Amino acid sequence: MEFHEEEQVNYFDQSIMDYKQGSSRLSKKLPKVMQGFFDFTEACFEEGTLDKKQKQLTALGISIYAQDEYCIMYHAKGAVEHGALEEELMEVIAISSALGGGAALSQGATLALDTFHHYNQKTH
């Protein structure tokens, strides 16, 4: 997946915004369901025995395996925000590929790495 810088900003940021807007629409119609979901996931990502970076990398690996493109972008961004290194991301991609085969490898080698590099450039 090769993008020019402006396209990357629009694609990654817009995709995450699309998810947030869709979630907001669901929240208006299903407030208890969505609030319960958000409270649950927020609690899952709080610092515990695993730190926030480890949790983002774990979620990224599961997202790659499940081929969930929105979650791949969201958790690759989260991994960057919590200090993940490219080498850590690559190990997560390898583990996901060991379980998910070529489909997981293709998602990791493209979308996950591209998102990581996009947000890593924005923070450095």
A tleap script that builds the chain and sets N, CA, C and O, in Angstrom:
source leaprc.protein.ff14SB
mol = sequence {
  NMET GLU PHE HIE GLU GLU GLU GLN VAL ASN
  TYR PHE ASP GLN SER ILE MET ASP TYR LYS
  GLN GLY SER SER ARG LEU SER LYS LYS LEU
  PRO LYS VAL MET GLN GLY PHE PHE ASP PHE
  THR GLU ALA CYS PHE GLU GLU GLY THR LEU
  ASP LYS LYS GLN LYS GLN LEU THR ALA LEU
  GLY ILE SER ILE TYR ALA GLN ASP GLU TYR
  CYS ILE MET TYR HIE ALA LYS GLY ALA VAL
  GLU HIE GLY ALA LEU GLU GLU GLU LEU MET
  GLU VAL ILE ALA ILE SER SER ALA LEU GLY
  GLY GLY ALA ALA LEU SER GLN GLY ALA THR
  LEU ALA LEU ASP THR PHE HIE HIE TYR ASN
  GLN LYS THR CHIE
}
set mol.1.N position { 0.856 -1.156 0.000 }
set mol.1.CA position { 0.000 0.000 0.000 }
set mol.1.C position { 0.905 1.222 0.000 }
set mol.1.O position { 1.512 1.541 1.022 }
set mol.2.N position { 1.001 1.899 -1.116 }
set mol.2.CA position { 1.859 3.071 -1.197 }
set mol.2.C position { 1.001 4.312 -1.363 }
set mol.2.O position { 0.164 4.388 -2.263 }
set mol.3.N position { 1.216 5.278 -0.492 }
set mol.3.CA position { 0.475 6.525 -0.491 }
set mol.3.C position { 1.445 7.686 -0.520 }
set mol.3.O position { 2.582 7.569 -0.062 }
set mol.4.N position { 1.000 8.793 -1.053 }
set mol.4.CA position { 1.716 10.047 -0.861 }
set mol.4.C position { 1.335 10.556 0.525 }
set mol.4.O position { 0.313 10.144 1.074 }
set mol.5.N position { 2.143 11.446 1.095 }
set mol.5.CA position { 1.912 11.912 2.472 }
set mol.5.C position { 0.492 12.440 2.664 }
set mol.5.O position { -0.156 12.084 3.648 }
set mol.6.N position { -0.007 13.269 1.765 }
set mol.6.CA position { -1.360 13.833 1.921 }
set mol.6.C position { -2.416 12.735 1.902 }
set mol.6.O position { -3.381 12.788 2.664 }
set mol.7.N position { -2.241 11.737 1.034 }
set mol.7.CA position { -3.187 10.625 0.985 }
set mol.7.C position { -3.160 9.832 2.286 }
set mol.7.O position { -4.207 9.388 2.757 }
set mol.8.N position { -1.966 9.646 2.881 }
set mol.8.CA position { -1.860 8.926 4.139 }
set mol.8.C position { -2.634 9.632 5.232 }
set mol.8.O position { -3.384 8.998 5.975 }
set mol.9.N position { -2.460 10.922 5.334 }
set mol.9.CA position { -3.177 11.682 6.348 }
set mol.9.C position { -4.668 11.487 6.161 }
set mol.9.O position { -5.392 11.197 7.114 }
set mol.10.N position { -5.113 11.644 4.954 }
set mol.10.CA position { -6.538 11.507 4.678 }
set mol.10.C position { -7.021 10.083 4.932 }
set mol.10.O position { -8.085 9.894 5.521 }
set mol.11.N position { -6.270 9.088 4.506 }
set mol.11.CA position { -6.719 7.700 4.624 }
set mol.11.C position { -6.735 7.214 6.071 }
set mol.11.O position { -7.776 6.760 6.547 }
set mol.12.N position { -5.624 7.297 6.774 }
set mol.12.CA position { -5.546 6.758 8.129 }
set mol.12.C position { -6.394 7.570 9.097 }
set mol.12.O position { -7.204 7.018 9.841 }
set mol.13.N position { -6.201 8.881 9.081 }
set mol.13.CA position { -6.967 9.727 9.993 }
set mol.13.C position { -8.458 9.664 9.674 }
set mol.13.O position { -9.288 9.606 10.581 }
set mol.14.N position { -8.799 9.675 8.382 }
set mol.14.CA position { -10.206 9.630 7.992 }
set mol.14.C position { -10.837 8.289 8.359 }
set mol.14.O position { -11.992 8.250 8.783 }
set mol.15.N position { -10.109 7.206 8.206 }
set mol.15.CA position { -10.648 5.887 8.566 }
set mol.15.C position { -10.958 5.805 10.056 }
set mol.15.O position { -12.003 5.283 10.447 }
set mol.16.N position { -10.060 6.317 10.885 }
set mol.16.CA position { -10.300 6.313 12.332 }
set mol.16.C position { -11.471 7.228 12.664 }
set mol.16.O position { -12.283 6.902 13.530 }
set mol.17.N position { -11.566 8.372 11.985 }
set mol.17.CA position { -12.693 9.284 12.206 }
set mol.17.C position { -14.009 8.633 11.761 }
set mol.17.O position { -15.035 8.800 12.419 }
set mol.18.N position { -13.981 7.904 10.665 }
set mol.18.CA position { -15.188 7.198 10.193 }
set mol.18.C position { -15.688 6.229 11.260 }
set mol.18.O position { -16.889 6.151 11.517 }
set mol.19.N position { -14.777 5.497 11.874 }
set mol.19.CA position { -15.155 4.562 12.931 }
set mol.19.C position { -15.793 5.315 14.098 }
set mol.19.O position { -16.831 4.906 14.617 }
set mol.20.N position { -15.167 6.408 14.502 }
set mol.20.CA position { -15.681 7.177 15.637 }
set mol.20.C position { -17.058 7.775 15.318 }
set mol.20.O position { -17.935 7.805 16.181 }
set mol.21.N position { -17.244 8.244 14.097 }
set mol.21.CA position { -18.546 8.798 13.709 }
set mol.21.C position { -19.617 7.710 13.676 }
set mol.21.O position { -20.743 7.930 14.123 }
set mol.22.N position { -19.269 6.545 13.151 }
set mol.22.CA position { -20.216 5.434 13.130 }
set mol.22.C position { -20.584 4.986 14.529 }
set mol.22.O position { -21.746 4.690 14.810 }
set mol.23.N position { -19.600 4.938 15.401 }
set mol.23.CA position { -19.860 4.571 16.797 }
set mol.23.C position { -20.773 5.590 17.463 }
set mol.23.O position { -21.647 5.233 18.251 }
set mol.24.N position { -20.565 6.847 17.143 }
set mol.24.CA position { -21.395 7.910 17.708 }
set mol.24.C position { -22.846 7.761 17.255 }
set mol.24.O position { -23.765 7.964 18.049 }
set mol.25.N position { -23.060 7.412 15.999 }
set mol.25.CA position { -24.430 7.195 15.499 }
set mol.25.C position { -25.084 6.027 16.221 }
set mol.25.O position { -26.261 6.097 16.575 }
set mol.26.N position { -24.334 4.957 16.442 }
set mol.26.CA position { -24.875 3.818 17.175 }
set mol.26.C position { -25.194 4.203 18.621 }
set mol.26.O position { -26.193 3.758 19.186 }
set mol.27.N position { -24.342 5.026 19.205 }
set mol.27.CA position { -24.552 5.453 20.600 }
set mol.27.C position { -25.859 6.210 20.776 }
set mol.27.O position { -26.501 6.116 21.822 }
set mol.28.N position { -26.252 6.957 19.757 }
set mol.28.CA position { -27.512 7.713 19.838 }
set mol.28.C position { -28.720 6.784 19.875 }
set mol.28.O position { -29.709 7.082 20.545 }
set mol.29.N position { -28.652 5.675 19.171 }
set mol.29.CA position { -29.775 4.734 19.090 }
set mol.29.C position { -29.692 3.629 20.132 }
set mol.29.O position { -30.715 3.104 20.571 }
set mol.30.N position { -28.467 3.274 20.530 }
set mol.30.CA position { -28.246 2.182 21.483 }
set mol.30.C position { -27.312 2.649 22.597 }
set mol.30.O position { -26.231 2.086 22.767 }
set mol.31.N position { -27.710 3.666 23.357 }
set mol.31.CA position { -26.778 4.259 24.329 }
set mol.31.C position { -26.285 3.286 25.387 }
set mol.31.O position { -25.100 3.307 25.719 }
set mol.32.N position { -27.143 2.440 25.926 }
set mol.32.CA position { -26.702 1.511 26.974 }
set mol.32.C position { -25.741 0.473 26.416 }
set mol.32.O position { -24.742 0.137 27.053 }
set mol.33.N position { -26.039 -0.027 25.240 }
set mol.33.CA position { -25.178 -1.040 24.622 }
set mol.33.C position { -23.798 -0.459 24.335 }
set mol.33.O position { -22.776 -1.046 24.691 }
set mol.34.N position { -23.787 0.695 23.691 }
set mol.34.CA position { -22.511 1.284 23.311 }
set mol.34.C position { -21.717 1.751 24.532 }
set mol.34.O position { -20.498 1.587 24.566 }
set mol.35.N position { -22.378 2.323 25.526 }
set mol.35.CA position { -21.655 2.753 26.726 }
set mol.35.C position { -21.074 1.551 27.456 }
set mol.35.O position { -19.956 1.605 27.969 }
set mol.36.N position { -21.845 0.462 27.499 }
set mol.36.CA position { -21.330 -0.761 28.101 }
set mol.36.C position { -20.106 -1.280 27.367 }
set mol.36.O position { -19.136 -1.713 27.989 }
set mol.37.N position { -20.157 -1.234 26.036 }
set mol.37.CA position { -19.027 -1.682 25.222 }
set mol.37.C position { -17.816 -0.782 25.461 }
set mol.37.O position { -16.703 -1.266 25.667 }
set mol.38.N position { -18.043 0.532 25.432 }
set mol.38.CA position { -16.929 1.465 25.626 }
set mol.38.C position { -16.328 1.343 27.018 }
set mol.38.O position { -15.107 1.385 27.162 }
set mol.39.N position { -17.160 1.194 28.046 }
set mol.39.CA position { -16.651 1.024 29.412 }
set mol.39.C position { -15.820 -0.249 29.529 }
set mol.39.O position { -14.753 -0.255 30.143 }
set mol.40.N position { -16.323 -1.326 28.932 }
set mol.40.CA position { -15.619 -2.608 28.959 }
set mol.40.C position { -14.260 -2.508 28.272 }
set mol.40.O position { -13.243 -2.909 28.839 }
set mol.41.N position { -14.244 -1.968 27.041 }
set mol.41.CA position { -12.973 -1.912 26.317 }
set mol.41.C position { -11.995 -0.954 26.987 }
set mol.41.O position { -10.792 -1.213 27.014 }
set mol.42.N position { -12.505 0.151 27.529 }
set mol.42.CA position { -11.625 1.080 28.241 }
set mol.42.C position { -10.968 0.384 29.437 }
set mol.42.O position { -9.775 0.556 29.685 }
set mol.43.N position { -11.750 -0.395 30.167 }
set mol.43.CA position { -11.212 -1.127 31.314 }
set mol.43.C position { -10.163 -2.147 30.866 }
set mol.43.O position { -9.160 -2.349 31.550 }
set mol.44.N position { -10.392 -2.780 29.731 }
set mol.44.CA position { -9.439 -3.771 29.221 }
set mol.44.C position { -8.086 -3.164 28.876 }
set mol.44.O position { -7.059 -3.835 28.985 }
set mol.45.N position { -8.076 -1.901 28.461 }
set mol.45.CA position { -6.836 -1.265 28.030 }
set mol.45.C position { -6.171 -0.422 29.111 }
set mol.45.O position { -5.180 0.257 28.842 }
set mol.46.N position { -6.709 -0.457 30.339 }
set mol.46.CA position { -6.040 0.231 31.440 }
set mol.46.C position { -4.767 -0.516 31.806 }
set mol.46.O position { -4.669 -1.731 31.634 }
set mol.47.N position { -3.804 0.226 32.308 }
set mol.47.CA position { -2.543 -0.378 32.748 }
set mol.47.C position { -2.833 -1.405 33.836 }
set mol.47.O position { -3.597 -1.141 34.765 }
set mol.48.N position { -2.235 -2.547 33.718 }
set mol.48.CA position { -2.372 -3.601 34.714 }
set mol.48.C position { -1.069 -4.367 34.768 }
set mol.48.O position { 0.005 -3.764 34.756 }
set mol.49.N position { -1.143 -5.681 34.828 }
set mol.49.CA position { 0.065 -6.494 34.749 }
set mol.49.C position { 0.761 -6.246 33.414 }
set mol.49.O position { 1.988 -6.178 33.341 }
set mol.50.N position { -0.036 -6.115 32.373 }
set mol.50.CA position { 0.497 -5.708 31.069 }
set mol.50.C position { 0.412 -4.194 30.980 }
set mol.50.O position { -0.572 -3.589 31.406 }
set mol.51.N position { 1.458 -3.585 30.419 }
set mol.51.CA position { 1.384 -2.139 30.252 }
set mol.51.C position { 0.589 -1.797 28.989 }
set mol.51.O position { 0.236 -2.682 28.210 }
set mol.52.N position { 0.317 -0.519 28.798 }
set mol.52.CA position { -0.538 -0.092 27.686 }
set mol.52.C position { 0.067 -0.432 26.328 }
set mol.52.O position { -0.663 -0.758 25.391 }
set mol.53.N position { 1.386 -0.361 26.211 }
set mol.53.CA position { 2.031 -0.723 24.945 }
set mol.53.C position { 1.815 -2.203 24.649 }
set mol.53.O position { 1.471 -2.564 23.524 }
set mol.54.N position { 2.011 -3.058 25.639 }
set mol.54.CA position { 1.803 -4.495 25.433 }
set mol.54.C position { 0.359 -4.781 25.038 }
set mol.54.O position { 0.099 -5.636 24.191 }
set mol.55.N position { -0.568 -4.072 25.648 }
set mol.55.CA position { -1.980 -4.291 25.330 }
set mol.55.C position { -2.294 -3.843 23.904 }
set mol.55.O position { -3.052 -4.506 23.196 }
set mol.56.N position { -1.714 -2.720 23.484 }
set mol.56.CA position { -1.941 -2.271 22.108 }
set mol.56.C position { -1.321 -3.249 21.107 }
set mol.56.O position { -1.920 -3.535 20.071 }
set mol.57.N position { -0.142 -3.756 21.405 }
set mol.57.CA position { 0.496 -4.723 20.508 }
set mol.57.C position { -0.288 -6.038 20.456 }
set mol.57.O position { -0.407 -6.648 19.394 }
set mol.58.N position { -0.816 -6.468 21.590 }
set mol.58.CA position { -1.650 -7.681 21.616 }
set mol.58.C position { -2.897 -7.477 20.771 }
set mol.58.O position { -3.260 -8.331 19.962 }
set mol.59.N position { -3.551 -6.335 20.969 }
set mol.59.CA position { -4.760 -6.034 20.197 }
set mol.59.C position { -4.437 -5.932 18.710 }
set mol.59.O position { -5.230 -6.358 17.870 }
set mol.60.N position { -3.286 -5.374 18.383 }
set mol.60.CA position { -2.880 -5.293 16.984 }
set mol.60.C position { -2.707 -6.685 16.387 }
set mol.60.O position { -3.167 -6.946 15.275 }
set mol.61.N position { -2.050 -7.574 17.116 }
set mol.61.CA position { -1.858 -8.934 16.610 }
set mol.61.C position { -3.179 -9.642 16.364 }
set mol.61.O position { -3.336 -10.331 15.356 }
set mol.62.N position { -4.118 -9.483 17.263 }
set mol.62.CA position { -5.446 -10.094 17.090 }
set mol.62.C position { -6.159 -9.453 15.907 }
set mol.62.O position { -6.815 -10.142 15.126 }
set mol.63.N position { -6.033 -8.139 15.775 }
set mol.63.CA position { -6.681 -7.436 14.663 }
set mol.63.C position { -6.131 -7.890 13.318 }
set mol.63.O position { -6.884 -8.062 12.360 }
set mol.64.N position { -4.816 -8.082 13.249 }
set mol.64.CA position { -4.208 -8.574 12.009 }
set mol.64.C position { -4.732 -9.968 11.702 }
set mol.64.O position { -5.117 -10.256 10.569 }
set mol.65.N position { -4.747 -10.825 12.702 }
set mol.65.CA position { -5.249 -12.189 12.519 }
set mol.65.C position { -6.705 -12.180 12.046 }
set mol.65.O position { -7.086 -12.959 11.172 }
set mol.66.N position { -7.515 -11.290 12.632 }
set mol.66.CA position { -8.937 -11.214 12.283 }
set mol.66.C position { -9.176 -10.423 10.999 }
set mol.66.O position { -10.298 -10.389 10.494 }
set mol.67.N position { -8.128 -9.786 10.467 }
set mol.67.CA position { -8.215 -8.963 9.272 }
set mol.67.C position { -9.235 -7.830 9.432 }
set mol.67.O position { -9.998 -7.524 8.516 }
set mol.68.N position { -9.225 -7.228 10.601 }
set mol.68.CA position { -10.110 -6.110 10.928 }
set mol.68.C position { -9.339 -4.818 10.654 }
set mol.68.O position { -8.563 -4.359 11.492 }
set mol.69.N position { -9.560 -4.243 9.482 }
set mol.69.CA position { -8.747 -3.118 9.034 }
set mol.69.C position { -8.853 -1.892 9.940 }
set mol.69.O position { -7.848 -1.228 10.192 }
set mol.70.N position { -10.044 -1.584 10.428 }
set mol.70.CA position { -10.174 -0.427 11.317 }
set mol.70.C position { -9.394 -0.654 12.605 }
set mol.70.O position { -8.716 0.256 13.082 }
set mol.71.N position { -9.478 -1.840 13.169 }
set mol.71.CA position { -8.740 -2.126 14.405 }
set mol.71.C position { -7.239 -2.187 14.151 }
set mol.71.O position { -6.456 -1.805 15.020 }
set mol.72.N position { -6.826 -2.656 12.988 }
set mol.72.CA position { -5.395 -2.653 12.658 }
set mol.72.C position { -4.869 -1.225 12.724 }
set mol.72.O position { -3.839 -0.965 13.347 }
set mol.73.N position { -5.579 -0.299 12.078 }
set mol.73.CA position { -5.127 1.092 12.075 }
set mol.73.C position { -5.184 1.690 13.479 }
set mol.73.O position { -4.247 2.364 13.908 }
set mol.74.N position { -6.269 1.445 14.184 }
set mol.74.CA position { -6.462 2.010 15.519 }
set mol.74.C position { -5.392 1.536 16.495 }
set mol.74.O position { -4.852 2.332 17.264 }
set mol.75.N position { -5.085 0.238 16.466 }
set mol.75.CA position { -4.115 -0.303 17.428 }
set mol.75.C position { -2.672 -0.098 16.979 }
set mol.75.O position { -1.780 -0.050 17.826 }
set mol.76.N position { -2.408 0.024 15.680 }
set mol.76.CA position { -1.065 0.417 15.240 }
set mol.76.C position { -0.787 1.841 15.713 }
set mol.76.O position { 0.309 2.139 16.186 }
set mol.77.N position { -1.780 2.718 15.585 }
set mol.77.CA position { -1.664 4.088 16.092 }
set mol.77.C position { -1.462 4.063 17.607 }
set mol.77.O position { -0.610 4.781 18.132 }
set mol.78.N position { -2.239 3.244 18.308 }
set mol.78.CA position { -2.093 3.123 19.759 }
set mol.78.C position { -0.727 2.615 20.157 }
set mol.78.O position { -0.165 3.058 21.158 }
set mol.79.N position { -0.188 1.694 19.386 }
set mol.79.CA position { 1.150 1.172 19.681 }
set mol.79.C position { 2.191 2.283 19.574 }
set mol.79.O position { 3.078 2.398 20.419 }
set mol.80.N position { 2.075 3.097 18.528 }
set mol.80.CA position { 2.991 4.232 18.377 }
set mol.80.C position { 2.855 5.174 19.565 }
set mol.80.O position { 3.852 5.608 20.143 }
set mol.81.N position { 1.619 5.486 19.923 }
set mol.81.CA position { 1.370 6.429 21.023 }
set mol.81.C position { 1.930 5.940 22.353 }
set mol.81.O position { 2.183 6.741 23.252 }
set mol.82.N position { 2.123 4.629 22.483 }
set mol.82.CA position { 2.644 4.079 23.728 }
set mol.82.C position { 4.091 3.600 23.584 }
set mol.82.O position { 4.577 2.816 24.400 }
set mol.83.N position { 4.771 4.078 22.544 }
set mol.83.CA position { 6.212 3.877 22.443 }
set mol.83.C position { 6.688 2.595 21.802 }
set mol.83.O position { 7.840 2.210 21.996 }
set mol.84.N position { 5.838 1.918 21.040 }
set mol.84.CA position { 6.267 0.678 20.395 }
set mol.84.C position { 7.333 0.959 19.336 }
set mol.84.O position { 7.302 1.983 18.653 }
set mol.85.N position { 8.249 0.047 19.224 }
set mol.85.CA position { 9.298 0.120 18.215 }
set mol.85.C position { 8.870 -0.673 16.985 }
set mol.85.O position { 8.038 -1.576 17.077 }
set mol.86.N position { 9.435 -0.335 15.851 }
set mol.86.CA position { 9.120 -1.051 14.620 }
set mol.86.C position { 9.427 -2.543 14.764 }
set mol.86.O position { 8.680 -3.379 14.256 }
set mol.87.N position { 10.510 -2.881 15.447 }
set mol.87.CA position { 10.883 -4.286 15.630 }
set mol.87.C position { 9.807 -5.037 16.417 }
set mol.87.O position { 9.524 -6.199 16.128 }
set mol.88.N position { 9.210 -4.376 17.409 }
set mol.88.CA position { 8.124 -5.003 18.178 }
set mol.88.C position { 6.917 -5.250 17.280 }
set mol.88.O position { 6.302 -6.315 17.329 }
set mol.89.N position { 6.586 -4.257 16.460 }
set mol.89.CA position { 5.471 -4.408 15.532 }
set mol.89.C position { 5.722 -5.571 14.572 }
set mol.89.O position { 4.816 -6.354 14.288 }
set mol.90.N position { 6.935 -5.677 14.082 }
set mol.90.CA position { 7.269 -6.755 13.142 }
set mol.90.C position { 7.142 -8.127 13.799 }
set mol.90.O position { 6.714 -9.084 13.154 }
set mol.91.N position { 7.512 -8.232 15.078 }
set mol.91.CA position { 7.348 -9.508 15.773 }
set mol.91.C position { 5.866 -9.856 15.925 }
set mol.91.O position { 5.482 -11.019 15.800 }
set mol.92.N position { 5.043 -8.853 16.192 }
set mol.92.CA position { 3.601 -9.075 16.285 }
set mol.92.C position { 3.060 -9.557 14.938 }
set mol.92.O position { 2.239 -10.473 14.888 }
set mol.93.N position { 3.516 -8.948 13.859 }
set mol.93.CA position { 3.094 -9.368 12.517 }
set mol.93.C position { 3.503 -10.820 12.275 }
set mol.93.O position { 2.726 -11.603 11.729 }
set mol.94.N position { 4.717 -11.175 12.678 }
set mol.94.CA position { 5.193 -12.541 12.482 }
set mol.94.C position { 4.341 -13.547 13.259 }
set mol.94.O position { 3.977 -14.598 12.730 }
set mol.95.N position { 4.026 -13.222 14.510 }
set mol.95.CA position { 3.204 -14.122 15.326 }
set mol.95.C position { 1.815 -14.274 14.708 }
set mol.95.O position { 1.296 -15.386 14.607 }
set mol.96.N position { 1.214 -13.157 14.297 }
set mol.96.CA position { -0.106 -13.211 13.666 }
set mol.96.C position { -0.057 -14.050 12.394 }
set mol.96.O position { -0.988 -14.802 12.104 }
set mol.97.N position { 1.026 -13.921 11.640 }
set mol.97.CA position { 1.175 -14.677 10.399 }
set mol.97.C position { 1.365 -16.164 10.659 }
set mol.97.O position { 0.911 -17.000 9.877 }
set mol.98.N position { 2.038 -16.493 11.760 }
set mol.98.CA position { 2.226 -17.906 12.097 }
set mol.98.C position { 0.882 -18.583 12.324 }
set mol.98.O position { 0.713 -19.762 12.014 }
set mol.99.N position { -0.065 -17.837 12.862 }
set mol.99.CA position { -1.394 -18.394 13.130 }
set mol.99.C position { -2.375 -18.144 11.995 }
set mol.99.O position { -3.247 -18.973 11.734 }
set mol.100.N position { -2.238 -17.007 11.317 }
set mol.100.CA position { -3.224 -16.607 10.312 }
set mol.100.C position { -2.784 -16.755 8.874 }
set mol.100.O position { -3.559 -16.472 7.960 }
set mol.101.N position { -1.546 -17.197 8.652 }
set mol.101.CA position { -1.067 -17.443 7.303 }
set mol.101.C position { -0.878 -16.193 6.458 }
set mol.101.O position { -0.654 -15.093 6.964 }
set mol.102.N position { -0.975 -16.406 5.160 }
set mol.102.CA position { -0.708 -15.341 4.194 }
set mol.102.C position { -1.628 -14.140 4.325 }
set mol.102.O position { -1.197 -13.006 4.117 }
set mol.103.N position { -2.888 -14.372 4.667 }
set mol.103.CA position { -3.820 -13.249 4.802 }
set mol.103.C position { -3.376 -12.322 5.933 }
set mol.103.O position { -3.417 -11.101 5.786 }
set mol.104.N position { -2.957 -12.891 7.047 }
set mol.104.CA position { -2.472 -12.076 8.163 }
set mol.104.C position { -1.163 -11.390 7.794 }
set mol.104.O position { -0.953 -10.225 8.132 }
set mol.105.N position { -0.285 -12.107 7.104 }
set mol.105.CA position { 0.981 -11.512 6.693 }
set mol.105.C position { 0.736 -10.322 5.772 }
set mol.105.O position { 1.383 -9.285 5.919 }
set mol.106.N position { -0.184 -10.458 4.830 }
set mol.106.CA position { -0.426 -9.349 3.911 }
set mol.106.C position { -0.995 -8.132 4.630 }
set mol.106.O position { -0.632 -7.003 4.301 }
set mol.107.N position { -1.879 -8.336 5.604 }
set mol.107.CA position { -2.417 -7.208 6.373 }
set mol.107.C position { -1.323 -6.565 7.225 }
set mol.107.O position { -1.265 -5.342 7.349 }
set mol.108.N position { -0.468 -7.387 7.804 }
set mol.108.CA position { 0.615 -6.862 8.638 }
set mol.108.C position { 1.674 -6.132 7.832 }
set mol.108.O position { 2.136 -5.059 8.220 }
set mol.109.N position { 2.057 -6.725 6.705 }
set mol.109.CA position { 3.128 -6.153 5.889 }
set mol.109.C position { 2.693 -4.889 5.160 }
set mol.109.O position { 3.536 -4.118 4.702 }
set mol.110.N position { 1.407 -4.672 5.048 }
set mol.110.CA position { 0.921 -3.479 4.353 }
set mol.110.C position { 0.257 -2.519 5.334 }
set mol.110.O position { 0.872 -1.540 5.757 }
set mol.111.N position { -0.962 -2.786 5.689 }
set mol.111.CA position { -1.758 -1.848 6.472 }
set mol.111.C position { -1.158 -1.550 7.848 }
set mol.111.O position { -1.073 -0.388 8.246 }
set mol.112.N position { -0.743 -2.588 8.573 }
set mol.112.CA position { -0.190 -2.358 9.911 }
set mol.112.C position { 1.112 -1.558 9.844 }
set mol.112.O position { 1.281 -0.592 10.588 }
set mol.113.N position { 2.029 -1.951 8.964 }
set mol.113.CA position { 3.299 -1.223 8.860 }
set mol.113.C position { 3.096 0.186 8.322 }
set mol.113.O position { 3.719 1.128 8.813 }
set mol.114.N position { 2.233 0.346 7.318 }
set mol.114.CA position { 1.987 1.680 6.770 }
set mol.114.C position { 1.391 2.609 7.829 }
set mol.114.O position { 1.789 3.770 7.933 }
set mol.115.N position { 0.442 2.103 8.611 }
set mol.115.CA position { -0.161 2.917 9.665 }
set mol.115.C position { 0.876 3.265 10.722 }
set mol.115.O position { 0.964 4.414 11.153 }
set mol.116.N position { 1.662 2.274 11.144 }
set mol.116.CA position { 2.715 2.509 12.124 }
set mol.116.C position { 3.652 3.613 11.648 }
set mol.116.O position { 3.944 4.547 12.395 }
set mol.117.N position { 4.120 3.511 10.417 }
set mol.117.CA position { 5.063 4.502 9.903 }
set mol.117.C position { 4.409 5.884 9.796 }
set mol.117.O position { 5.051 6.895 10.081 }
set mol.118.N position { 3.163 5.930 9.396 }
set mol.118.CA position { 2.457 7.209 9.302 }
set mol.118.C position { 2.423 7.915 10.647 }
set mol.118.O position { 2.812 9.079 10.746 }
set mol.119.N position { 1.962 7.223 11.685 }
set mol.119.CA position { 1.844 7.857 12.995 }
set mol.119.C position { 3.194 8.023 13.690 }
set mol.119.O position { 3.369 8.943 14.490 }
set mol.120.N position { 4.139 7.149 13.394 }
set mol.120.CA position { 5.467 7.286 13.973 }
set mol.120.C position { 6.144 8.550 13.409 }
set mol.120.O position { 6.843 9.248 14.144 }
set mol.121.N position { 5.948 8.843 12.142 }
set mol.121.CA position { 6.506 10.059 11.544 }
set mol.121.C position { 5.883 11.303 12.157 }
set mol.121.O position { 6.556 12.320 12.321 }
set mol.122.N position { 4.592 11.224 12.499 }
set mol.122.CA position { 3.908 12.381 13.079 }
set mol.122.C position { 4.399 12.697 14.489 }
set mol.122.O position { 4.318 13.840 14.939 }
set mol.123.N position { 4.916 11.664 15.195 }
set mol.123.CA position { 5.365 11.881 16.570 }
set mol.123.C position { 6.846 12.210 16.655 }
set mol.123.O position { 7.315 12.644 17.707 }
set mol.124.N position { 7.576 12.019 15.602 }
set mol.124.CA position { 9.039 12.289 15.647 }
set mol.124.C position { 9.402 13.457 14.782 }
set mol.124.O position { 10.574 13.824 14.699 }
savepdb mol mol.pdb
quit
